[in-house]
Amino acid sequence: MMIPFGDLKRQYETIKVELDAAATRVLAGGWYILGSEVKAFEEVFATFCGTAHAVGVGNGTEALQLALTALGAGPGDEVITVANAGVPGSIAIVQSGARPVYVDVAAHSHNLDPSLLEAAITPRTRAIMPVHLYGRMADMDTILEIATHHHIPVVEDAAQAHGATYHGRMAGSIGACGCFSFYPSKNLGALGDGGAIVTNDAALAHKLCQLREYGWERKYYIADAGGINSRLDALQAALLSVKLRHLDTWNKRRRQLATHYRTLLEHTDLVLPEDTIGHVYHLYVVRTPERDQLRNVLRENGIATDVHYPLPAHQQTTLTQYAPPRGLPITEKLASEILSLPLYPELTEAEVKTVASIVREVQR
């Protein structure tokens, strides 16, 4: 592709010296799982998120699963979430033993519609799990007000929202805990898999540390049989510590590119993402009923795109048993119209201009 959807090699080249030095330090140190490198990253990441604790784990899906397990989710319980954010959140809920309860999203934000939340709560609701999709945070004030009234913990799925803010508060710091993925393409991405859970609750953090390592109270002695093996490795922690120092700059660049897209596309028929304060544009997602036609034209011109996500969770074969009787009309409509255009810090203004010029030819 002339313009790839993402290009991780570009980012590596910009901080190659720092990353190589960190990797060499870990390799020479001889300690590769948890240890001082993970502890150091947990400390700086917690500080970045404005929380007292961070617990490094194997990936973002396991971060969600462990958070739900630590909060007591299990068979017979329900976790309220959305169906338009891929399947990791749903898988995490099912793996915890609970069942997902899907509510629809607001068309303007693609995030959980708080006006539908109250009706979804039952005596079996163990947690509410909003997703800060595409880098834009959900309406946390309203969600928390409802959750607090019903004494239900909120688990923030912040896998796409590293550095995003909501009324000045960092993603992950508002609910009972926040869960992050460090998949390589994320705003803060490892050079492999990784994840973390942040929280201000010391008891919850301690429980998570046990659960991520077999449920050990101390080495080889199990305190909780609900534990799994989900440890962040030292190499990824060291690399993430390097990249965290650049995250604010990269997020600022993402916002600049999003503004450039908006300027170039505002007079087309596309529905553009709202430019809200605190949005970190993990993805730049536009909407059009002619999505497939537009995507084909862009592909023919050497421009890669993606769809996040083409099939909502409640329509996935293994999850249809959890589908609401009347479906999720907004979620389903969005799935047929959304298209993610290239956006990453190393993308150039000239490349944005090229993408936009082709889009304008189709969406006059």
Secondary structure, DSSP 8 states (H G I E B T S, - for coil): --B-S--HHHHHHHTHHHHHHHHHHHHHHT--BSHHHHHHHHHHHHHHHT-SEEEEES-HHHHHHHHHHHTT--TT-EEEE-SSS-SHHHHHHHHHT-EEEE--B-TTTSSB-GGGHHHH--TTEEEE--B-GGG----HHHHHHHHHHTT--BEEE-TT-TT-EETTEETTSSSSEEEEE--TTSSS--SS--EEEEES-HHHHHHHHHHTBTTEEETTEES-TT--B---BHHHHHHHHHHHTTHHHHHHHHHHHHHHHHHHHTTSS-B-----TT---SSEEEE-TTHHHHHHHHHHTTB--B-S-SS-GGGSGGGGGG--TT--HHHHHHHHHEEEE---TT--HHHHHHHHHHHHHH--
